[in-house]
Structures are given as C-alpha cells and as structure tokens.
Amino acid sequence: MDIRESLLPFRPTLRIRLTMFYGGMFLLAGLIMVLVMYLFVDQAFGSATQFPPISIGANVQVHLSDGTPLTGDQLRHYLDAYQRAHTDAALHLLVWKSLAALLALLILAVFFGYAMAGRVLSPLGRITRTARQVASSDLHRRIELDGPDDELKELADTFDDMLDRLDRAFESQQKFVANASHELRTPLAINRTLLEVQLSDPAAPPELTQLGKTLLATNERSEQLVEGLLLLARSDNELTERKPVDLAEVARQALEQTRGDAAARGVRIRSALPEPAGEVMVSGNGVLLERVALNLIQNAVKYNLAQDGWVDVQVHSAVNGGGELVVVNSGPVVPGYDIENIFEPFRRGKGRERTRSDKGVGLGLSIVRSVVRAHNGAIEAVPRAEGGLLIRVRIPAAKAPTLPPAPVRGAIG
C-alpha cells in the first residue's frame, strides 16, 4: 500500500482541495481582521480613557476603598495602572471571543464551501461518468452539458467533438476489419481449395505435388496471419458484454487441443487445474480467454527446445479476486531485456528468426496481451534462470474500472 494512502483517510479530490483552499483563505483573512481590530480597539481605548489634567494640592490625600491613603502623585500613578490593567483585560477578552467566533464561522465556511464546490464541480462528475462509459466502448455517449457558457461547458463541448471524431474513426476501423475479413479470406480459401484438388490427383508428377504442398503450407501460413491480425484488431477494445467463465475449463479445453502437438515434439505437459469445476470463475468472453490459454500453451510447446522439455499449466484463484492462469515451460534462457519484444507483433524471442519455416506468424503473445487488456487484466512474463519462461495472466472476477494498458513486467528469476 502506498504510504500516502495509509496517511490520508480520504482521497484528496479536487472538491476537497478547493474546500481546504477556501477554508484556509477564510482563516487567514479572519486572523488578519482580528489583528487589525485589536490594533484599532487598542487605539480607541487609549483615546477614550484619557483623564483631563487635574491639579491636586500637596496636602490633599485621597483614601481608596480599603483605606489606603494616596498623595496626588500616587493617585495619578494608581489611575494609570488601573486603566492599563482593565484595558489589557478587555482587549484579551475581545481577542478570545473574536477567535471563538472566527472558529465557528470557519466551520460554517468549510461546510458551505464544500457544498458550493460540489455544485460548481458537478459538471466534472458528469464528464467523468461519460468518459468511463466511453472507455467501456460506448462511443455513442455524449456529455451534452447545459448551463452558462463557461470553461466547464467549453471543456464538455470539446470532449463531445473529440468523441464524434473517435466514433467515426472506430466505425471506419470496424468497417475496414469486416471488409478485410471478407476480401482476404475469400481468395485464400479459393487457393487452398485449388491446391487440395491438385494434390488429390494421383497422376500428378512428384515435382508438381511437392510444389503444391509448399504452396499449401504458404497459403496456410497466410490464413493464420489474416486470422491473427483480425483477432488482434477485434480484441484491442474493452469488452462490452461479459459472462461468468470457468478459467479451469478454459485451460482444460486448450490443453486438449495442444496435447497432440506436444507429444509430436516430445514435450511433457503437466497441469494443476482445480476440481470441481466452477471454483475459479472470472468475468469475460470464454472464446477469447480460451484463445489466451491456447496461445500461451502452444507458444510454450513450440519454443521448448530443451531435451526432455516440459510445460506446466496451473489455474488458481487470485489474491484480490478473479483467477490466475500460469504457464511455465523449459527452454533456452531468455534475457530480461528481451521480454518486452516477445509481446510485440511479428517479434519473437532471441534466436528465432522471422524467416524460419515455423508455422507461427509472430502474433500469439500479441493477441494474448490484447485480449488481457480487453478484460482489464494483467500479464506478467518472468524469465527463468534455468531457461524458459513463466507467464502469469490475471483476469478480474467482475468488471473493473478502466485502467491503463496492462503492464508487462520482466524480471530475471
């Protein structure tokens, strides 16, 4: 926990800061007013309590109430001291009563300042709520702030104009993705069909058959690239619809799809999934979360170059709610500075050239990070000292507030 959070019992919002500023200014002005009033009253007392000059004979004596006799000079000194003592007492009483009144007025000023600050800043709350709804992919929302033509209304109008441009941009992007999906998939599907028909001809010469297999593999790689790009484009935004998803079941389905490839590569897969089903529930899209688990496990199997390699898949509840999917694999040592690169599109780990004939297209972990961001989750990759990676994915149990992009942290461990 941040030390500031432990020291402050409340969040220092703009409303509270304005209230404290107004209260502080009121207190400062009140203290100055009390000081000025003290000086003015002291001056007024000095003028109002002056005695006229009185001549008292040398043989005249004045007796106080207790019988003490005073000569003329003694009487004059006694009157001056009496006047000064009562003036100081009156001024002290005035100061204390003024400070008490100032304290009471300060409480009222803070209370009314807090109320007025809330009223003045209420349009900011409306702007914030609209921004949160927009962050949830509801780009059709607008602030439409009414009221005087002040700075807050100017801010709201500017924000609405920005949302209009963003809405048009995202709508154009969605149309582009839909058109690209149709325009790119169709010719690739036609090419695959023609190649499969040619390869099914038993009379085809061996050279043509080998060429057809090479072209079919290239066509399959292009199809995977198109599917990965389209999935990456669709998953970059936050989900608008969420449903309860059993994270263990998602991992189990991904494991079943990967066991064949792992056996062919000689990689052992170990799993620790909670039983019974439904113990680790998260909120999101089951298909996308299954793609996350599938990409992580496939990546761990594909880049597991160690002899007697292994992949460990675990699912358990997160400390702060939700679930965690942890995929650990053996393999070559990954430098800590290379962690950021493996999550970038078309980037691979050290030693994996882009032109190799591997079936991967360099989008697996990019899609994982994009889907995790769409679920308001976090992904963490940690290189193992013995070689390989530990990748931990956290998915919240319920829809969380909009956060900055999911962090990718790397540390050599």
WOFENRA-V94386 format. One record per backbone hydrogen bond with DSSP energy under -1.0 kcal/mol. CO is the residue of the C=O (numbers start at 1). NH is the residue of the N-H. Records with the same first field share a line. If there is no record, write none. Layout:
BEGIN
CO: NH + NH
END
This chain:
BEGIN
2: 6
3: 7
4: 8
11: 13
13: 17
14: 18
15: 19
16: 20
17: 21
18: 22
19: 23
20: 24
21: 25
22: 26
23: 27
24: 28
25: 29
26: 30
27: 31
28: 32
29: 33
30: 34
31: 35
32: 36
33: 37
34: 38
35: 39
36: 40
37: 41
38: 42
39: 43
40: 44
41: 45
42: 46
43: 47
44: 48
45: 49
62: 70
64: 67
68: 64
70: 62
71: 75
72: 76
73: 77
74: 78
75: 79
76: 80
77: 81
78: 82
79: 83
80: 84
81: 85
82: 86
83: 87
84: 88
85: 89
86: 90
87: 91
88: 92
89: 93
90: 94
91: 95
92: 96
93: 97
94: 98
95: 99
96: 100
97: 101
98: 102
99: 103
100: 104
101: 105
102: 106
103: 107
104: 108
105: 109
106: 110
107: 111
108: 112
109: 113
110: 114
111: 115
112: 116
113: 117
114: 118
115: 119
116: 120
117: 121
121: 124 + 125
122: 126
123: 127
124: 128
125: 129
126: 130
127: 131
128: 132
129: 133
130: 134
131: 135
133: 138
134: 137
137: 139
138: 141
148: 150
150: 154
151: 155
152: 156
153: 157
154: 158
155: 159
156: 160
157: 161
158: 162
159: 163
160: 164
161: 165
162: 166
163: 167
164: 168
165: 169
166: 170
167: 171
168: 172
169: 173
170: 174
171: 175
172: 176
173: 177
174: 178
175: 179
176: 180
177: 181
178: 182
179: 183
180: 184
181: 185
182: 186
184: 188
185: 189
186: 190
187: 191
188: 192
189: 193
190: 194
191: 195
192: 196
193: 197
194: 198
195: 199
196: 200
198: 201
201: 204
205: 209
206: 210
207: 211
208: 212
209: 213
210: 214
211: 215
212: 216
213: 217
214: 218
215: 219
216: 220
217: 221
218: 222
219: 223
220: 224
221: 225
222: 226
223: 227
224: 228
225: 229
226: 230
227: 231
228: 232
229: 233
230: 234
231: 235
243: 284
245: 282
246: 250
247: 251
248: 252
249: 253
250: 254
251: 255
252: 256
253: 257
255: 259
258: 262
259: 263
260: 264
261: 265
262: 267
268: 311
270: 313
272: 315
280: 247
282: 245
284: 243
285: 289
286: 290
287: 291
288: 292
289: 293
290: 294
291: 295
292: 296
293: 297
294: 298
295: 299
296: 300
297: 301
298: 302
299: 303
301: 304
303: 305
309: 268
310: 330
311: 270
312: 328
313: 272
314: 326
316: 324
318: 321
322: 318
323: 395
324: 316
325: 393
326: 314
327: 391
328: 312
332: 388
335: 338
336: 339
338: 342
341: 344
344: 347
349: 352
353: 356
362: 346
363: 367
364: 368
365: 369
366: 370
367: 371
368: 372
369: 373
370: 374
371: 375
372: 377
373: 376
374: 239
378: 394
380: 392
382: 390
383: 413
384: 387
388: 384
389: 329
390: 382
391: 327
392: 380
393: 325
394: 378
395: 323
396: 283
407: 379
409: 381
END
